[in-house]
Amino acid sequence: MRRLIFSLAVTIFAAPLAQAQVNYTFIEATLTGNRVDTTSNMTEDGVGAGFRGSYEFMPFLQVFGSIQYADYSDINTETTLSQIGVGTHYDFSATKSGFLNIGAVTTSADLTGPGFGSTSVDDNGYGISVGYREVNHTPLEFRLAVDYVHFNDADESDTSADISLQYEITPGLKILGGYQFGGDEDMLRFGVRYYFNRN
C-alpha cells in the first residue's frame, strides 16, 4: 500500500514537471519604463511599449522580430528600435535551453524643439544576443541574456544585460517582468507573453 501511494505521488508531481518545456514560438506585448544616458552625465526618464514575436521552424532554429517605442517628454524625443533576425538554441533538457540570436537593427529618433521644429535621425546596424532560459517546474520561467548592438552610421556599440521572469497564469499565457541594465539605456518592463504549440 505504501509503495502504491508513493507511486501515485510521484506520478502526480512529475506530470506537471514533464509538461514544462522551453518554447520558442510566442508573441509578447510589454509596457516599459525607460532611463537613458544623455550628455553631461545626465539621465532622462521615459515610458514606452514593446512588441515581440518568435517562431521555431526547426527543432533548433527560430526567427524573431521586435519593435520598441519610447517617449522622453522632458527632452521632446521619441525613439523606435526594431529588429528582425534568426536564432539557434540548444536544449540541455526539456526545461533548460541556451540560445544565440543575430538580427538586423534599425533605429530612429524624432526630436522636437523650439526654434527648429522637428527633425529625425535614423541609423541601422546589427544585434547579437546570447542567453539562457529555464522553466522552473510548471509556472515559472527564468531568462538571462547579454545583448550587443552596433550602429553603422554613428559607429557606436552598446552592451547590456537582460534578466526576466515569467509566470504562467493559464495554459500558454504568462505574465512577465524584466530589467535591462548595464548599457546606455536601462529599461524596466511588464507585460504578457503567449506561447503557441505548447509541448
Z-matrix of the N, CA and C atoms (Angstrom, degrees):
N
C 1 1.462
C 2 1.537 1 110.89
N 3 1.346 2 114.97 1 -43.85
C 4 1.455 3 119.64 2 179.13
C 5 1.526 4 110.56 3 -61.01
N 6 1.328 5 116.51 4 -40.54
C 7 1.466 6 120.79 5 179.36
C 8 1.521 7 110.74 6 -64.62
N 9 1.342 8 118.19 7 -38.58
C 10 1.459 9 122.74 8 178.87
C 11 1.528 10 110.71 9 -64.68
N 12 1.345 11 116.97 10 -44.16
C 13 1.466 12 120.55 11 179.11
C 14 1.526 13 110.72 12 -63.31
N 15 1.341 14 116.66 13 -41.84
C 16 1.455 15 120.72 14 178.47
C 17 1.524 16 111.20 15 -62.78
N 18 1.323 17 117.39 16 -41.83
C 19 1.463 18 121.53 17 179.34
C 20 1.513 19 111.34 18 -64.22
N 21 1.336 20 117.01 19 -40.92
C 22 1.461 21 120.31 20 178.47
C 23 1.528 22 110.77 21 -65.22
N 24 1.341 23 116.79 22 -41.35
C 25 1.462 24 120.43 23 179.80
C 26 1.518 25 110.99 24 -63.27
N 27 1.314 26 117.72 25 -43.20
C 28 1.462 27 121.65 26 178.35
C 29 1.516 28 110.58 27 -61.90
N 30 1.324 29 116.25 28 -42.22
C 31 1.470 30 120.91 29 179.79
C 32 1.517 31 111.38 30 -63.74
N 33 1.332 32 116.94 31 -43.80
C 34 1.466 33 121.20 32 -177.81
C 35 1.524 34 111.22 33 -65.55
N 36 1.341 35 116.79 34 -44.06
C 37 1.459 36 119.88 35 -176.58
C 38 1.520 37 112.69 36 -81.88
N 39 1.314 38 118.44 37 -24.40
C 40 1.465 39 120.76 38 -179.96
C 41 1.515 40 111.67 39 -81.11
N 42 1.336 41 117.67 40 -25.62
C 43 1.462 42 120.59 41 -177.41
C 44 1.512 43 112.52 42 -59.57
N 45 1.363 44 119.96 43 -51.26
C 46 1.458 45 117.78 44 177.97
C 47 1.515 46 113.83 45 -64.65
N 48 1.337 47 117.01 46 -30.80
C 49 1.459 48 119.00 47 177.61
C 50 1.518 49 110.95 48 -64.59
N 51 1.307 50 116.68 49 -39.34
C 52 1.464 51 120.66 50 -179.55
C 53 1.524 52 111.13 51 -68.20
N 54 1.351 53 117.34 52 -28.10
C 55 1.459 54 120.57 53 -178.22
C 56 1.527 55 112.10 54 -78.39
N 57 1.325 56 117.63 55 -23.64
C 58 1.459 57 121.30 56 -176.80
C 59 1.516 58 109.81 57 -78.34
N 60 1.338 59 116.64 58 105.82
C 61 1.449 60 121.37 59 -179.16
C 62 1.520 61 109.60 60 -132.37
N 63 1.322 62 115.92 61 150.46
C 64 1.453 63 121.11 62 178.58
C 65 1.521 64 109.34 63 -72.46
N 66 1.330 65 116.41 64 132.92
C 67 1.450 66 122.39 65 -173.40
C 68 1.530 67 108.58 66 -128.68
N 69 1.332 68 117.50 67 135.49
C 70 1.466 69 122.08 68 -178.12
C 71 1.532 70 112.67 69 -111.76
N 72 1.328 71 117.98 70 17.26
C 73 1.460 72 121.74 71 176.11
C 74 1.520 73 108.62 72 -116.56
N 75 1.350 74 116.44 73 107.48
C 76 1.467 75 119.64 74 -173.59
C 77 1.528 76 110.90 75 -160.62
N 78 1.324 77 114.99 76 166.60
C 79 1.458 78 123.17 77 166.72
C 80 1.527 79 107.67 78 -126.86
N 81 1.343 80 115.63 79 152.71
C 82 1.460 81 119.99 80 -172.86
C 83 1.516 82 110.04 81 -145.80
N 84 1.340 83 116.75 82 142.53
C 85 1.462 84 122.68 83 174.72
C 86 1.523 85 108.27 84 -135.01
N 87 1.339 86 116.61 85 134.16
C 88 1.460 87 120.47 86 -177.06
C 89 1.525 88 111.66 87 -138.05
N 90 1.324 89 115.51 88 154.30
C 91 1.454 90 123.73 89 166.39
C 92 1.520 91 107.17 90 -106.97
N 93 1.331 92 117.16 91 142.54
C 94 1.464 93 119.73 92 -172.02
C 95 1.523 94 111.90 93 -130.34
N 96 1.322 95 113.55 94 151.80
C 97 1.450 96 122.36 95 167.39
C 98 1.518 97 107.06 96 -113.94
N 99 1.322 98 117.84 97 123.36
C 100 1.459 99 122.20 98 -171.01
C 101 1.524 100 111.08 99 -116.42
N 102 1.322 101 116.30 100 146.21
C 103 1.466 102 122.65 101 172.74
C 104 1.517 103 107.64 102 -137.38
N 105 1.336 104 116.45 103 121.19
C 106 1.457 105 121.07 104 -175.35
C 107 1.527 106 110.21 105 -118.57
N 108 1.339 107 115.30 106 144.36
C 109 1.468 108 120.79 107 175.71
C 110 1.521 109 109.12 108 -77.97
N 111 1.333 110 116.47 109 135.01
C 112 1.466 111 121.55 110 176.33
C 113 1.528 112 108.37 111 -120.09
N 114 1.325 113 116.40 112 -171.04
C 115 1.467 114 120.36 113 -179.84
C 116 1.521 115 110.41 114 -68.83
N 117 1.322 116 116.23 115 163.60
C 118 1.472 117 123.71 116 177.67
C 119 1.521 118 112.50 117 60.70
N 120 1.333 119 116.21 118 31.80
C 121 1.464 120 121.73 119 177.62
C 122 1.528 121 112.98 120 56.13
N 123 1.312 122 116.12 121 35.52
C 124 1.459 123 122.04 122 178.46
C 125 1.530 124 109.05 123 -104.03
N 126 1.322 125 116.24 124 159.81
C 127 1.456 126 121.78 125 174.82
C 128 1.524 127 109.26 126 -126.35
N 129 1.319 128 115.40 127 152.14
C 130 1.456 129 121.31 128 177.42
C 131 1.527 130 108.66 129 -128.86
N 132 1.332 131 115.62 130 140.66
C 133 1.463 132 121.50 131 -179.74
C 134 1.521 133 110.78 132 -100.61
N 135 1.314 134 114.91 133 146.47
C 136 1.458 135 120.38 134 178.18
C 137 1.525 136 110.91 135 -147.87
N 138 1.314 137 115.62 136 175.84
C 139 1.467 138 122.21 137 176.30
C 140 1.518 139 107.85 138 -128.97
N 141 1.323 140 115.74 139 155.89
C 142 1.458 141 118.07 140 -178.33
C 143 1.510 142 113.06 141 -162.59
N 144 1.323 143 114.01 142 -167.24
C 145 1.455 144 122.06 143 179.55
C 146 1.523 145 108.65 144 -148.72
N 147 1.317 146 115.70 145 152.26
C 148 1.449 147 120.09 146 179.97
C 149 1.510 148 112.13 147 -139.67
N 150 1.328 149 115.64 148 150.22
C 151 1.457 150 122.18 149 176.67
C 152 1.530 151 107.99 150 -134.07
N 153 1.331 152 115.89 151 141.16
C 154 1.457 153 120.37 152 -177.08
C 155 1.516 154 109.47 153 -148.80
N 156 1.321 155 115.69 154 144.65
C 157 1.455 156 120.63 155 175.87
C 158 1.512 157 110.44 156 -142.16
N 159 1.336 158 116.12 157 152.53
C 160 1.461 159 121.58 158 179.62
C 161 1.515 160 108.45 159 -146.09
N 162 1.338 161 115.49 160 145.32
C 163 1.466 162 119.91 161 179.49
C 164 1.527 163 109.17 162 -137.23
N 165 1.307 164 116.54 163 121.75
C 166 1.466 165 122.34 164 177.89
C 167 1.521 166 108.85 165 -88.36
N 168 1.349 167 116.15 166 107.25
C 169 1.460 168 119.43 167 -176.47
C 170 1.526 169 112.61 168 -98.91
N 171 1.331 170 116.75 169 -9.39
C 172 1.456 171 122.53 170 171.58
C 173 1.523 172 107.78 171 -141.86
N 174 1.330 173 118.81 172 161.88
C 175 1.460 174 119.80 173 -176.48
C 176 1.523 175 114.98 174 -58.12
N 177 1.340 176 118.27 175 -15.77
C 178 1.458 177 119.84 176 -179.04
C 179 1.525 178 112.82 177 -131.92
N 180 1.343 179 118.45 178 7.96
C 181 1.458 180 121.75 179 -177.94
C 182 1.518 181 110.64 180 -129.63
N 183 1.348 182 116.08 181 143.06
C 184 1.453 183 121.45 182 176.02
C 185 1.530 184 109.72 183 -142.21
N 186 1.320 185 116.02 184 152.93
C 187 1.458 186 122.17 185 170.29
C 188 1.525 187 107.38 186 -109.66
N 189 1.332 188 116.51 187 154.10
C 190 1.464 189 119.26 188 -176.73
C 191 1.519 190 110.11 189 -149.53
N 192 1.305 191 115.15 190 161.93
C 193 1.448 192 122.47 191 174.39
C 194 1.512 193 109.63 192 -152.73
N 195 1.346 194 116.49 193 149.46
C 196 1.462 195 119.85 194 -179.83
C 197 1.515 196 109.82 195 -152.07
N 198 1.335 197 115.07 196 156.51
C 199 1.455 198 121.65 197 173.42
C 200 1.520 199 107.79 198 -143.07
N 201 1.329 200 115.59 199 134.80
C 202 1.457 201 121.80 200 -177.42
C 203 1.524 202 108.91 201 -129.44
N 204 1.329 203 116.14 202 126.40
C 205 1.465 204 122.22 203 -178.79
C 206 1.527 205 108.90 204 -117.70
N 207 1.332 206 117.70 205 140.48
C 208 1.465 207 122.06 206 176.88
C 209 1.524 208 109.77 207 -142.23
N 210 1.331 209 115.85 208 143.71
C 211 1.461 210 122.75 209 -179.88
C 212 1.530 211 108.27 210 -121.75
N 213 1.337 212 115.66 211 117.92
C 214 1.462 213 122.06 212 177.16
C 215 1.528 214 107.70 213 -106.46
N 216 1.322 215 116.66 214 92.10
C 217 1.464 216 120.96 215 -169.76
C 218 1.528 217 112.10 216 -69.31
N 219 1.338 218 118.23 217 -32.52
C 220 1.466 219 119.75 218 -177.60
C 221 1.520 220 112.29 219 -65.48
N 222 1.325 221 117.77 220 -29.15
C 223 1.470 222 120.44 221 179.26
C 224 1.531 223 110.86 222 -111.88
N 225 1.345 224 116.38 223 12.85
C 226 1.467 225 122.52 224 175.95
C 227 1.531 226 112.42 225 51.70
N 228 1.328 227 115.13 226 50.50
C 229 1.464 228 120.20 227 -177.25
C 230 1.524 229 110.06 228 -131.32
N 231 1.317 230 115.35 229 136.17
C 232 1.459 231 122.33 230 173.53
C 233 1.524 232 108.27 231 -121.11
N 234 1.319 233 116.66 232 133.46
C 235 1.461 234 120.68 233 -178.72
C 236 1.527 235 110.28 234 -122.78
N 237 1.317 236 115.16 235 147.75
C 238 1.459 237 122.33 236 175.73
C 239 1.518 238 108.54 237 -134.28
N 240 1.321 239 115.78 238 130.65
C 241 1.464 240 121.64 239 178.02
C 242 1.523 241 108.05 240 -127.70
N 243 1.324 242 116.56 241 122.06
C 244 1.458 243 120.77 242 179.40
C 245 1.518 244 109.83 243 -124.08
N 246 1.321 245 115.47 244 152.26
C 247 1.457 246 120.98 245 -177.46
C 248 1.522 247 109.79 246 -148.88
N 249 1.322 248 116.06 247 141.47
C 250 1.453 249 121.91 248 174.92
C 251 1.523 250 107.56 249 -140.62
N 252 1.336 251 116.06 250 138.99
C 253 1.456 252 116.67 251 -176.59
C 254 1.512 253 113.26 252 -172.62
N 255 1.313 254 114.26 253 -164.53
C 256 1.458 255 122.14 254 -177.75
C 257 1.523 256 108.22 255 -131.79
N 258 1.316 257 115.77 256 150.23
C 259 1.456 258 119.69 257 -179.58
C 260 1.518 259 111.55 258 -140.52
N 261 1.306 260 114.30 259 164.50
C 262 1.456 261 120.72 260 174.83
C 263 1.517 262 108.30 261 -130.67
N 264 1.313 263 116.60 262 156.06
C 265 1.455 264 120.19 263 179.27
C 266 1.520 265 110.22 264 -144.93
N 267 1.314 266 114.24 265 154.16
C 268 1.460 267 121.28 266 176.68
C 269 1.518 268 107.74 267 -125.65
N 270 1.311 269 115.99 268 121.87
C 271 1.452 270 121.58 269 -179.18
C 272 1.525 271 109.63 270 -90.29
N 273 1.322 272 115.91 271 111.27
C 274 1.458 273 120.74 272 175.96
C 275 1.527 274 110.64 273 -67.76
N 276 1.331 275 115.05 274 -31.17
C 277 1.463 276 122.69 275 175.19
C 278 1.519 277 106.42 276 -159.16
N 279 1.313 278 117.62 277 -175.46
C 280 1.466 279 120.35 278 178.90
C 281 1.526 280 111.67 279 -65.21
N 282 1.334 281 117.97 280 -21.31
C 283 1.459 282 121.70 281 -175.01
C 284 1.518 283 114.13 282 -113.94
N 285 1.346 284 118.96 283 -0.34
C 286 1.456 285 121.78 284 -177.54
C 287 1.519 286 109.83 285 -133.70
N 288 1.337 287 116.47 286 131.64
C 289 1.460 288 119.62 287 -174.51
C 290 1.524 289 110.50 288 -148.69
N 291 1.329 290 116.59 289 139.70
C 292 1.451 291 122.58 290 171.57
C 293 1.520 292 109.37 291 -108.23
N 294 1.336 293 118.31 292 149.51
C 295 1.461 294 120.25 293 -175.95
C 296 1.523 295 111.54 294 -141.30
N 297 1.328 296 114.87 295 157.66
C 298 1.457 297 124.36 296 174.64
C 299 1.522 298 107.76 297 -136.89
N 300 1.331 299 117.05 298 119.89
C 301 1.462 300 122.62 299 178.53
C 302 1.525 301 110.07 300 -115.96
N 303 1.332 302 116.91 301 137.99
C 304 1.460 303 123.07 302 175.86
C 305 1.519 304 108.21 303 -130.81
N 306 1.332 305 117.17 304 130.46
C 307 1.450 306 118.85 305 -176.27
C 308 1.518 307 113.77 306 -150.13
N 309 1.331 308 114.95 307 162.15
C 310 1.460 309 122.37 308 173.20
C 311 1.519 310 108.65 309 -86.34
N 312 1.340 311 116.40 310 137.36
C 313 1.461 312 122.34 311 -175.04
C 314 1.523 313 109.49 312 -120.44
N 315 1.326 314 116.34 313 137.49
C 316 1.467 315 122.13 314 170.45
C 317 1.523 316 108.22 315 -128.67
N 318 1.322 317 116.02 316 143.96
C 319 1.458 318 120.61 317 179.81
C 320 1.522 319 109.65 318 -139.85
N 321 1.317 320 115.46 319 151.42
C 322 1.457 321 120.84 320 175.60
C 323 1.523 322 108.44 321 -144.02
N 324 1.328 323 115.59 322 147.31
C 325 1.461 324 122.55 323 177.11
C 326 1.522 325 108.23 324 -130.84
N 327 1.317 326 116.41 325 123.31
C 328 1.464 327 122.37 326 177.75
C 329 1.521 328 108.56 327 -104.58
N 330 1.343 329 116.28 328 119.65
C 331 1.457 330 122.03 329 -177.29
C 332 1.520 331 109.45 330 -113.99
N 333 1.332 332 115.26 331 138.39
C 334 1.455 333 121.86 332 177.57
C 335 1.520 334 108.34 333 -126.98
N 336 1.329 335 116.72 334 129.12
C 337 1.457 336 119.86 335 -178.45
C 338 1.515 337 111.55 336 -147.75
N 339 1.327 338 116.66 337 155.81
C 340 1.470 339 119.60 338 178.89
C 341 1.522 340 111.35 339 -66.42
N 342 1.306 341 115.60 340 134.51
C 343 1.456 342 120.01 341 175.62
C 344 1.510 343 114.52 342 94.86
N 345 1.370 344 118.21 343 -27.00
C 346 1.467 345 117.74 344 -179.62
C 347 1.526 346 112.60 345 -125.74
N 348 1.302 347 117.83 346 4.71
C 349 1.463 348 121.08 347 175.57
C 350 1.515 349 111.79 348 69.80
N 351 1.310 350 115.27 349 -138.20
C 352 1.460 351 120.99 350 -176.68
C 353 1.520 352 110.97 351 -112.17
N 354 1.304 353 115.64 352 144.49
C 355 1.458 354 121.02 353 175.15
C 356 1.517 355 108.94 354 -142.05
N 357 1.326 356 116.06 355 156.60
C 358 1.453 357 121.39 356 -177.69
C 359 1.523 358 110.05 357 -128.52
N 360 1.311 359 116.18 358 139.11
C 361 1.463 360 122.81 359 178.20
C 362 1.523 361 107.81 360 -121.72
N 363 1.325 362 116.69 361 127.08
C 364 1.459 363 121.58 362 -178.36
C 365 1.528 364 110.17 363 -120.12
N 366 1.337 365 115.24 364 151.95
C 367 1.453 366 120.82 365 177.25
C 368 1.522 367 108.20 366 -156.02
N 369 1.320 368 115.73 367 164.27
C 370 1.461 369 120.17 368 177.18
C 371 1.526 370 108.54 369 -144.94
N 372 1.320 371 114.56 370 168.08
C 373 1.454 372 119.24 371 -179.11
C 374 1.516 373 110.37 372 178.47
N 375 1.318 374 116.50 373 -143.72
C 376 1.462 375 120.53 374 -179.49
C 377 1.527 376 109.61 375 -144.09
N 378 1.317 377 114.86 376 159.29
C 379 1.452 378 120.84 377 179.73
C 380 1.519 379 111.03 378 -134.09
N 381 1.318 380 116.25 379 147.88
C 382 1.459 381 123.52 380 177.35
C 383 1.523 382 108.24 381 -131.28
N 384 1.306 383 116.06 382 133.67
C 385 1.463 384 121.14 383 179.48
C 386 1.526 385 108.99 384 -131.32
N 387 1.328 386 116.23 385 129.92
C 388 1.463 387 122.92 386 176.69
C 389 1.525 388 107.33 387 -122.45
N 390 1.334 389 116.79 388 130.80
C 391 1.447 390 117.03 389 -176.14
C 392 1.512 391 114.90 390 -158.96
N 393 1.322 392 113.53 391 -176.15
C 394 1.465 393 122.88 392 -176.09
C 395 1.522 394 108.71 393 -140.59
N 396 1.322 395 115.90 394 137.08
C 397 1.463 396 122.22 395 177.41
C 398 1.523 397 109.01 396 -126.80
N 399 1.324 398 114.76 397 143.72
C 400 1.462 399 119.98 398 176.83
C 401 1.518 400 110.14 399 -145.04
N 402 1.319 401 116.00 400 128.80
C 403 1.456 402 122.09 401 175.23
C 404 1.525 403 107.15 402 -90.97
N 405 1.329 404 116.05 403 116.61
C 406 1.449 405 121.64 404 -177.58
C 407 1.529 406 108.58 405 -93.41
N 408 1.320 407 115.79 406 101.89
C 409 1.460 408 122.11 407 -172.79
C 410 1.527 409 108.02 408 59.57
N 411 1.316 410 119.73 409 -139.79
C 412 1.455 411 119.07 410 -178.59
C 413 1.528 412 113.61 411 -93.74
N 414 1.351 413 121.12 412 -47.05
C 415 1.466 414 117.67 413 -168.06
C 416 1.517 415 116.27 414 -82.99
N 417 1.324 416 119.65 415 -22.61
C 418 1.458 417 120.50 416 -168.61
C 419 1.526 418 111.99 417 -113.00
N 420 1.345 419 116.00 418 136.23
C 421 1.462 420 121.67 419 174.86
C 422 1.521 421 109.77 420 -127.16
N 423 1.330 422 116.13 421 139.49
C 424 1.459 423 123.67 422 179.87
C 425 1.531 424 108.59 423 -115.83
N 426 1.338 425 116.45 424 138.66
C 427 1.468 426 121.43 425 179.53
C 428 1.517 427 109.13 426 -137.18
N 429 1.337 428 116.11 427 135.14
C 430 1.462 429 122.94 428 176.49
C 431 1.524 430 107.82 429 -135.41
N 432 1.343 431 116.84 430 131.80
C 433 1.460 432 120.36 431 -178.05
C 434 1.518 433 110.60 432 -145.26
N 435 1.331 434 115.17 433 153.83
C 436 1.466 435 123.13 434 170.24
C 437 1.529 436 106.57 435 -115.78
N 438 1.330 437 116.10 436 125.19
C 439 1.465 438 122.06 437 -174.63
C 440 1.526 439 110.23 438 -115.20
N 441 1.335 440 115.58 439 134.95
C 442 1.461 441 122.23 440 176.97
C 443 1.521 442 108.55 441 -124.22
N 444 1.350 443 116.61 442 131.55
C 445 1.463 444 122.18 443 178.54
C 446 1.524 445 108.94 444 -130.26
N 447 1.342 446 116.53 445 133.81
C 448 1.465 447 121.83 446 175.96
C 449 1.525 448 108.89 447 -122.95
N 450 1.346 449 115.82 448 131.81
C 451 1.457 450 121.83 449 178.76
C 452 1.526 451 109.50 450 -106.88
N 453 1.323 452 116.07 451 131.66
C 454 1.463 453 121.50 452 -171.72
C 455 1.527 454 113.53 453 -72.44
N 456 1.331 455 117.42 454 -54.32
C 457 1.464 456 120.22 455 -174.45
C 458 1.528 457 111.80 456 -65.43
N 459 1.305 458 116.37 457 -42.87
C 460 1.467 459 120.10 458 179.95
C 461 1.520 460 111.43 459 -77.98
N 462 1.333 461 116.75 460 -15.57
C 463 1.466 462 122.13 461 -177.13
C 464 1.535 463 110.36 462 52.21
N 465 1.334 464 114.91 463 46.84
C 466 1.451 465 121.68 464 179.51
C 467 1.522 466 109.24 465 -128.53
N 468 1.322 467 115.43 466 155.15
C 469 1.450 468 120.58 467 177.81
C 470 1.525 469 109.56 468 -136.51
N 471 1.323 470 115.44 469 161.66
C 472 1.456 471 120.98 470 -177.90
C 473 1.521 472 108.59 471 -146.14
N 474 1.318 473 116.55 472 136.71
C 475 1.457 474 122.65 473 177.40
C 476 1.516 475 108.73 474 -121.85
N 477 1.317 476 116.62 475 132.80
C 478 1.456 477 121.21 476 -179.48
C 479 1.517 478 109.94 477 -141.73
N 480 1.323 479 115.64 478 164.38
C 481 1.456 480 122.52 479 175.22
C 482 1.520 481 108.96 480 -110.89
N 483 1.313 482 116.09 481 151.72
C 484 1.464 483 120.78 482 -178.13
C 485 1.526 484 108.56 483 -138.93
N 486 1.325 485 116.16 484 128.93
C 487 1.452 486 121.56 485 178.70
C 488 1.528 487 108.31 486 -130.05
N 489 1.335 488 117.03 487 138.89
C 490 1.455 489 119.50 488 -178.84
C 491 1.526 490 111.04 489 -150.46
N 492 1.320 491 114.61 490 158.26
C 493 1.459 492 123.17 491 174.91
C 494 1.518 493 108.35 492 -128.21
N 495 1.320 494 116.30 493 143.64
C 496 1.460 495 122.19 494 175.32
C 497 1.527 496 108.75 495 -126.92
N 498 1.330 497 115.21 496 144.22
C 499 1.455 498 120.02 497 178.89
C 500 1.526 499 109.22 498 -130.12
N 501 1.313 500 116.32 499 125.61
C 502 1.464 501 121.43 500 -176.75
C 503 1.516 502 110.23 501 -76.95
N 504 1.347 503 116.29 502 125.34
C 505 1.461 504 120.32 503 178.50
C 506 1.524 505 111.83 504 -107.50
N 507 1.325 506 117.71 505 -27.73
C 508 1.463 507 123.09 506 170.62
C 509 1.522 508 106.73 507 -142.71
N 510 1.318 509 119.29 508 163.53
C 511 1.474 510 119.68 509 178.80
C 512 1.525 511 111.73 510 -54.69
N 513 1.315 512 116.16 511 116.64
C 514 1.456 513 122.00 512 178.95
C 515 1.512 514 114.78 513 93.88
N 516 1.341 515 118.68 514 -26.21
C 517 1.462 516 122.04 515 -175.36
C 518 1.527 517 110.21 516 -103.16
N 519 1.336 518 115.57 517 126.41
C 520 1.458 519 120.54 518 179.94
C 521 1.526 520 110.13 519 -128.80
N 522 1.325 521 115.97 520 143.68
C 523 1.458 522 120.54 521 168.20
C 524 1.526 523 107.15 522 -90.46
N 525 1.323 524 116.60 523 149.82
C 526 1.459 525 119.17 524 -175.97
C 527 1.516 526 111.17 525 -139.57
N 528 1.311 527 114.30 526 153.14
C 529 1.447 528 122.64 527 172.29
C 530 1.512 529 108.20 528 -138.67
N 531 1.329 530 116.64 529 140.51
C 532 1.457 531 119.22 530 -177.50
C 533 1.515 532 111.76 531 -150.54
N 534 1.327 533 114.75 532 163.36
C 535 1.466 534 120.95 533 179.78
C 536 1.526 535 109.41 534 -141.89
N 537 1.333 536 116.03 535 123.12
C 538 1.464 537 123.16 536 174.64
C 539 1.522 538 107.97 537 -102.45
N 540 1.334 539 117.53 538 130.82
C 541 1.459 540 120.20 539 -174.53
C 542 1.535 541 109.96 540 -151.55
N 543 1.327 542 114.72 541 167.25
C 544 1.452 543 120.66 542 174.31
C 545 1.513 544 114.75 543 94.06
N 546 1.325 545 118.64 544 -10.01
C 547 1.458 546 121.60 545 179.94
C 548 1.514 547 111.56 546 -110.54
N 549 1.331 548 116.41 547 -156.67
C 550 1.461 549 120.99 548 179.83
C 551 1.526 550 112.17 549 -73.38
N 552 1.328 551 117.13 550 -18.92
C 553 1.459 552 120.75 551 -178.80
C 554 1.527 553 109.69 552 -134.62
N 555 1.326 554 115.74 553 129.79
C 556 1.465 555 121.53 554 171.66
C 557 1.518 556 108.09 555 -97.96
N 558 1.341 557 115.53 556 143.34
C 559 1.461 558 118.69 557 -177.20
C 560 1.525 559 110.19 558 -143.97
N 561 1.316 560 115.23 559 124.92
C 562 1.459 561 122.67 560 173.87
C 563 1.519 562 107.35 561 -103.80
N 564 1.338 563 118.04 562 130.39
C 565 1.455 564 119.38 563 -175.71
C 566 1.527 565 111.43 564 -135.48
N 567 1.338 566 113.84 565 148.29
C 568 1.456 567 122.46 566 175.62
C 569 1.521 568 107.68 567 -137.23
N 570 1.320 569 116.48 568 142.07
C 571 1.455 570 118.35 569 -179.83
C 572 1.511 571 112.83 570 -179.40
N 573 1.324 572 114.34 571 -155.93
C 574 1.458 573 121.42 572 -178.40
C 575 1.514 574 109.40 573 -132.56
N 576 1.316 575 115.36 574 151.91
C 577 1.465 576 122.31 575 175.42
C 578 1.514 577 108.00 576 -135.81
N 579 1.345 578 115.48 577 135.13
C 580 1.460 579 120.10 578 178.18
C 581 1.525 580 109.45 579 -117.25
N 582 1.330 581 115.63 580 127.33
C 583 1.455 582 122.24 581 -179.29
C 584 1.528 583 110.77 582 -98.75
N 585 1.325 584 115.68 583 134.15
C 586 1.460 585 122.53 584 173.88
C 587 1.531 586 109.24 585 -101.01
N 588 1.321 587 115.90 586 165.85
C 589 1.470 588 121.45 587 176.34
C 590 1.519 589 111.26 588 51.33
N 591 1.319 590 115.76 589 48.68
C 592 1.460 591 119.14 590 179.90
C 593 1.513 592 110.52 591 -64.59
N 594 1.349 593 115.00 592 138.97
C 595 1.446 594 121.23 593 -179.62
C 596 1.518 595 111.26 594 -81.36
